[in-house]
């Protein structure tokens, strides 16, 4: 050990003692000011000590798993020696503390390298579809995605996890099982986590009638919760207690606007993603909502201004690629007529 490092250790260990006085603090400051190298060496040692305190739990687990427990043990021993100096001789404390620099540097370096490596993407892809467009994408892990109309998402794979960030739209996920790398879909404040399954996520922020993402499971199981990692011990924005939820096949769940999962409900297999067959099904849906949904795929050529007409309820299955058929069927299904205007065909009540 160099003389400077030994002096740093002396000052550092003494400063942790309960009998450290203001006179001692002045003496330390005089020593630090006497030479720029003194302050640099002391600050560097202090940063290593602080960094060890701030190691995240998962990083410590990875550190231990990679046979770096020796460094961590040395650091813990040194910390215990500092916190309980009365139970050991001053000579013993100094030599235990002498290992702090090596232990801290080794632990911080190893963990830093592991965290840095795990945070580096090994695959990154941006995907988007235009209005009325659908695409199928196969990912490097064997998972498959089907993006619906006007959908934007990002795919990022790391060594320890797979992530999709859904910015807008909806997609069908067929996830290849990999227990070492969970697959997560983040949509706004909500998150879906799986290992291997088949499910859909719909997220249309700002779309009329949408409070939050909607998840429907076709095969397997998915766990849904908040994307910020909050658990059932937390509370939602309105003060109610939230919790993660587990969905199984033929179940659907809509998230609340605060990001907490709502209540799961059953859904028939054919209702999970009818859009993949260019079909949209509605059951007792306001006409305004039906029209807005159809407009996501193509220009309907229809104009809706009358609030009473907008509130009329409609049920049926319609082809997203054939807006002309919808225009022909609408007056037969509801008491409305289509009036040509400068903006298009206005939907008006029958007089």
C-alpha positions in Angstrom: 0.0 0.0 0.0 1.3 3.4 -0.9 1.9 6.0 1.8 -0.8 8.3 0.4 -3.4 5.5 0.3 -2.6 4.5 3.9 -3.1 8.1 5.0 -6.5 8.2 3.2 -7.5 5.1 4.9 -6.4 6.5 8.3 -8.5 9.6 7.8 -11.5 7.8 6.4 -11.7 5.2 9.2 -11.1 7.8 11.9 -13.9 10.0 10.4 -16.4 7.2 11.0 -15.7 6.9 14.7 -18.2 8.3 17.2 -15.5 10.4 18.9 -14.6 12.3 15.8 -14.5 16.0 16.8 -14.6 19.4 15.1 -10.9 19.7 15.8 -10.4 16.4 13.9 -12.5 17.8 11.0 -10.3 20.9 10.8 -7.2 18.8 10.8 -8.6 16.7 8.0 -9.4 19.8 5.9 -5.9 21.1 6.5 -4.5 17.9 5.2 -6.8 17.9 2.2 -5.8 21.5 1.4 -2.1 20.8 1.8 -1.8 18.9 -1.5 -4.2 18.5 -4.4 -3.3 14.8 -4.6 -4.6 14.4 -1.0 -8.1 15.7 -1.9 -8.1 13.7 -5.2 -7.2 10.4 -3.5 -9.7 11.0 -0.6 -12.6 12.0 -2.9 -11.9 9.0 -5.2 -12.1 6.6 -2.2 -15.2 8.3 -0.9 -16.9 7.8 -4.3 -16.1 4.1 -4.3 -17.5 3.7 -0.8 -20.7 5.6 -1.8 -21.1 3.6 -5.0 -21.0 0.4 -3.1 -23.8 1.7 -0.9 -25.9 2.4 -3.9 -25.6 -0.9 -5.7 -29.1 -2.1 -6.8 -30.3 -5.4 -5.5 -30.4 -7.0 -9.0 -26.8 -5.9 -9.7 -25.6 -7.4 -6.4 -27.3 -10.7 -7.3 -25.5 -10.7 -10.7 -22.3 -9.8 -8.9 -22.6 -12.8 -6.6 -23.6 -15.1 -9.4 -20.4 -14.3 -11.2 -18.2 -15.2 -8.3 -17.5 -11.7 -7.2 -18.7 -12.4 -3.6 -15.2 -12.1 -2.3 -15.0 -8.4 -3.1 -18.5 -7.8 -1.6 -17.5 -9.7 1.5 -14.4 -7.7 2.0 -16.3 -4.5 1.6 -19.0 -5.6 4.1 -16.3 -6.7 6.6 -14.6 -3.4 6.3 -17.9 -1.5 6.8 -18.7 -3.5 9.9 -15.2 -2.8 11.2 -15.7 0.9 10.7 -19.2 1.0 12.3 -18.0 -1.0 15.3 -14.4 0.1 15.9 -14.6 -0.5 19.7 -14.8 -4.3 19.2 -11.5 -4.4 17.3 -8.1 -3.0 17.8 -7.2 0.1 15.9 -4.5 -1.9 14.1 -7.0 -4.5 13.0 -9.4 -1.9 11.8 -6.8 -0.2 9.7 -5.8 -3.4 7.9 -9.4 -4.5 7.3 -10.1 -1.0 6.0 -7.0 -1.4 3.8 -9.0 -3.9 1.7 -11.8 -1.4 1.1 -10.2 0.3 -1.9 -9.5 -3.0 -3.7 -12.9 -4.5 -2.7 -14.9 -1.4 -3.7 -13.1 -0.9 -6.9 -13.5 -4.5 -7.9 -17.2 -4.6 -6.9 -18.1 -1.4 -8.5 -16.1 -2.2 -11.7 -17.7 -5.7 -12.0 -21.2 -4.6 -11.3 -20.8 -1.5 -13.5 -19.6 -3.6 -16.4 -22.5 -6.1 -15.9 -25.1 -3.4 -15.7 -23.7 -1.6 -18.7 -23.7 -4.8 -20.7 -27.2 -5.7 -19.8 -28.4 -2.2 -20.7 -27.0 -2.4 -24.2 -29.6 -3.5 -26.8 -28.7 -6.5 -28.9 -31.6 -5.9 -31.3 -33.5 -2.7 -32.1 -36.3 -2.2 -34.6 -38.9 0.5 -35.2 -42.1 -0.7 -36.9 -45.1 1.3 -38.2 -48.1 0.8 -40.4 -50.1 3.3 -42.4 -53.8 3.8 -42.5 -55.5 0.5 -43.5 -52.1 -1.4 -43.6 -51.3 -4.5 -41.7 -47.9 -6.2 -41.6 -46.5 -9.5 -40.1 -43.0 -9.4 -38.6 -40.8 -12.2 -37.3 -38.4 -11.3 -34.6 -34.9 -12.8 -34.1 -36.1 -14.9 -31.1 -38.8 -16.6 -33.1 -41.7 -14.4 -31.8 -44.1 -13.0 -34.4 -46.0 -9.8 -34.4 -49.0 -8.6 -36.5 -49.4 -4.9 -36.6 -52.9 -3.5 -37.3 -53.7 -0.2 -39.1 -52.0 3.0 -38.0 -49.8 1.3 -35.4 -46.4 2.4 -34.2 -44.1 0.4 -31.9 -40.4 -0.2 -31.0 -38.8 -3.6 -30.4 -35.7 -3.7 -28.2 -34.0 -6.9 -27.1 -31.5 -7.0 -24.2 -29.5 -9.9 -22.9 -31.9 -10.4 -20.0 -35.2 -9.2 -21.3 -37.3 -8.4 -24.5 -39.3 -5.2 -24.7 -41.9 -3.7 -27.0 -43.0 -0.2 -26.5 -46.4 0.4 -28.2 -46.9 4.1 -28.9 -50.2 3.8 -30.8 -52.5 1.2 -32.4 -52.8 -2.5 -31.7 -50.9 -5.6 -32.4 -51.1 -9.4 -32.0 -48.1 -11.0 -30.2 -47.1 -14.6 -30.6 -44.3 -14.8 -28.1 -41.6 -17.5 -28.3 -41.0 -18.9 -24.8 -37.7 -18.0 -23.1 -37.7 -18.2 -19.3 -34.4 -16.4 -19.1 -35.7 -13.4 -21.1 -39.3 -12.3 -20.2 -41.2 -10.5 -23.0 -42.7 -7.1 -21.9 -45.1 -4.9 -23.8 -45.3 -1.3 -22.4 -48.2 0.9 -23.4 -48.3 4.2 -21.7 -48.4 3.7 -17.9 -49.2 0.0 -18.3 -47.2 -3.1 -18.9 -47.8 -6.7 -20.0 -45.3 -9.4 -19.0 -45.1 -12.9 -20.5 -42.7 -15.8 -21.2 -44.5 -17.4 -24.1 -48.1 -16.9 -25.2 -50.4 -15.3 -27.7 -52.2 -12.1 -27.0 -53.2 -8.7 -28.3 -52.6 -5.2 -26.9 -54.6 -2.2 -28.0 -53.5 1.3 -27.0 -55.0 4.4 -28.6 -54.3 7.4 -26.4 -56.7 10.2 -27.1 -59.2 8.0 -29.0 -62.8 8.6 -27.9 -64.0 6.1 -25.4 -60.6 4.6 -24.6 -59.5 4.9 -20.9 -56.3 2.9 -21.3 -54.7 -0.1 -23.0 -56.8 -3.2 -23.6 -55.2 -6.7 -23.4 -56.9 -9.9 -24.6 -55.3 -13.4 -24.3 -55.7 -16.1 -26.9 -53.3 -18.7 -25.5 -51.3 -19.0 -22.3 -51.1 -16.5 -19.5 -50.0 -12.8 -19.2 -49.3 -10.7 -16.1 -50.4 -7.1 -16.4 -49.5 -4.1 -14.1 -48.1 -0.7 -14.1 -45.0 0.1 -16.2 -43.3 2.0 -13.4 -43.0 -1.2 -11.4 -45.5 -0.2 -8.7 -47.2 -3.1 -6.9 -50.3 -3.8 -5.0 -48.8 -2.0 -2.0 -49.1 1.3 -3.8 -52.2 3.4 -4.5 -53.6 4.7 -7.7 -54.0 8.4 -8.5 -57.6 8.4 -7.2 -56.6 6.8 -3.9 -57.9 3.3 -4.6 -55.5 0.4 -4.1 -54.2 -1.2 -7.3 -52.8 -4.6 -8.0 -51.2 -6.7 -10.8 -53.5 -9.1 -12.5 -53.0 -12.5 -14.2 -55.0 -13.1 -17.4 -55.6 -16.5 -19.0 -56.9 -17.7 -22.3 -60.1 -16.0 -23.5 -59.9 -13.2 -21.0 -59.7 -9.5 -21.6 -58.8 -6.6 -19.4 -58.9 -2.8 -19.9 -56.5 -0.7 -17.9 -57.8 2.4 -16.1 -56.5 5.8 -17.0 -54.1 5.8 -14.0 -52.3 2.7 -15.3 -53.8 0.2 -12.9 -55.5 -3.0 -14.3 -59.2 -3.0 -14.3 -61.4 -6.1 -14.0 -60.9 -9.1 -16.3 -63.8 -10.3 -18.3 -64.4 -13.3 -20.6 -64.1 -12.9 -24.4 -64.8 -15.5 -27.1 -61.8 -16.5 -29.3 -63.3 -14.9 -32.4 -63.6 -11.6 -30.6 -60.0 -11.3 -29.6 -58.6 -9.9 -32.8 -61.1 -9.8 -35.6 -59.2 -7.0 -37.2 -56.5 -9.5 -38.4 -59.2 -10.8 -40.9 -60.1 -7.2 -41.9 -63.3 -7.4 -39.8 -64.6 -5.2 -37.0 -67.4 -6.4 -34.8 -69.6 -4.1 -32.6 -72.2 -4.9 -30.1 -74.6 -2.1 -29.1 -71.9 0.5 -29.8 -72.7 4.3 -30.3 -72.6 5.1 -34.0 -70.0 7.8 -33.3 -67.6 5.2 -31.9 -68.3 2.8 -34.8 -67.6 5.5 -37.3 -64.4 6.6 -35.6 -63.2 3.0 -35.5 -63.8 2.4 -39.2 -62.0 5.7 -40.0 -58.9 4.2 -38.6 -58.7 2.0 -41.6 -60.1 4.1 -44.5 -62.1 7.2 -45.3 -65.7 6.3 -44.8 -66.9 9.3 -46.8 -69.4 10.0 -44.0 -70.0 13.1 -42.0 -71.6 13.0 -38.5 -72.8 16.2 -36.9 -76.2 15.4 -35.2 -75.6 14.4 -31.5 -78.8 12.4 -31.5 -77.7 10.4 -34.5 -74.2 10.0 -33.0 -75.8 8.4 -29.9 -77.7 5.7 -31.9 -76.5 2.2 -31.0 -75.3 -0.2 -33.7 -74.4 -3.9 -33.7 -72.8 -5.9 -36.6 -69.6 -7.0 -38.3 -68.1 -4.9 -41.0 -65.3 -5.2 -43.6 -62.6 -2.6 -42.9 -61.6 -2.7 -46.6 -65.1 -2.0 -48.0 -66.5 1.3 -46.6 -69.0 1.4 -49.5 -70.8 -1.6 -48.0 -71.1 0.1 -44.7 -72.7 3.1 -46.3 -75.2 0.9 -48.0 -76.1 -1.0 -44.9 -76.3 1.9 -42.5 -79.7 3.2 -43.5 -81.1 -0.3 -43.3 -79.8 -0.8 -39.7 -80.6 2.5 -38.2 -83.3 5.2 -38.8 -81.0 7.5 -40.7 -80.5 8.7 -44.2 -77.4 9.9 -46.1 -77.6 13.4 -47.4 -74.9 14.6 -50.0 -73.1 17.7 -48.8 -69.9 19.5 -49.8 -68.0 17.6 -47.1 -69.4 14.1 -48.1 -72.5 12.1 -47.1 -73.9 13.5 -43.9 -75.7 11.0 -41.7 -79.1 12.6 -40.7 -82.1 11.3 -38.9 -85.1 10.1 -40.9 -87.8 12.7 -40.8 
